[in-house]
């Protein structure tokens, strides 16, 4: 089993690194989303602390916010894994652009959740 895993990692190093990155972003989005929901559930003035674009998307409801936070992590995981598989079949500049999109997209989602969490903790 371990030898098979090492063989796969050696054969597809880019996909192995991206898989670890995607799993890490997914885990962080899940835990930060849960922390945000715990904070929102405790605060009565949560609506004022949520950024305007997120308020519009969620319809200014706790259920809508919870749905967005939970679906963002799963959406990230599904889209990034599909792109990771696509990397195997493309070459050159397209491969680099797709990898860059995955990395920057994950960093953007992490930054957005961090900003949201900081605004709620104030």
N, C-alpha and C positions, 0 to 999 in steps of 0.2 A: 504494500500500500504506500509506504513512504517513498520507495524507489519510483513508483509510478508518478507520485506527486512531484518529485524532483525532476523527472523526465519531462513532465508537462511544463514545469516552470522554466527549464532550460530551453525547451522547444518554442515556447511562447512567452518570452520575458516581458514584453510590453503589456500583454493582456494580464499577466500575473500581477504586475505593479499596479495597473489600473483597477484590477479587481480588489486589491487591498485598499486602494485609495477610495473606491466607490463604497466599499463596506464600511470604512471609517466615516465617510461623510454621511452615509445612511444612519449609522449608529448615533452620530452626533446630532443629526437632525431629529431623530426620534427622541433622544433624551432631552434636548433643548426644547422641543415642542411640548413634551410632557411637563417640563419645568415651567414653561410659559403658561400652560393651561392651569397648573397648580397655582400660580401667582394670580392669574385672572380670576380664578374661582374665589380667591380670598379678598380681592379688592373690589370695592363698590364703584370706584371711579375709573375703571379700566378703560372705558371708551375714550376718555380724553388722552390717554397715554399711547393708544394705538395710532400709528401713522395713517394719514388720510387715505392713501391708496388701498391699504389693507382693510380699512373700515368699509370702503365702497365695495370691495370684492366680497366681504363676509356679510354684508347687509347689516352691520353693527349688531350682530348677535353672537353670543358665546358659542352656540352650536355651529354657526358658520365659521368662526375662528378656529374651532376645534377641527372641523372638517378640512380646512385649508392646511393647518399644521400637520395633520396626520397624512393627508394626501401628498403633501410636498415631499416628504421623505420617501414614500413609496413611488411617487412619480419620478423622483431623482434616480432611484435604484433601477427602475425599469428602463427609462430612457438611456441612462449611462451604460447599462449592460448591453442594450441593443447597439449603441455606438461602439462599444468595446468590441463586440463581435464583428461589426463592419470594418473595424481597423484591420482585421486579419486579411481582408480581401482587397484593400486598397494600398497604393504605394505612394511614396514621395510626399509632395506638398499636401495632398489631400489627407494623408495619414497624419501629418503634423498638425494640420488645422483641426481635424477631429479630436486629436488628443488635447490640443489647446482649449477647444470648446469644453471638453469634459472637465479639465482642470479648473478653468476660469469659472465655469458654471457652478461647480462645487464650492469654490471659494466665495462666489457671490451669495449663494444660499447660506453658507456659514456666517458671512458678514451680516446678512439681513436678519437672521435669527438672533445673532449676538446683539445687534442694535435694538431689536424688539424687546429682548430680555432686559437690556440695560434701561430702556425707557420704562418698563414695567416696575423695575426695582427701585426707581427714584421716588 
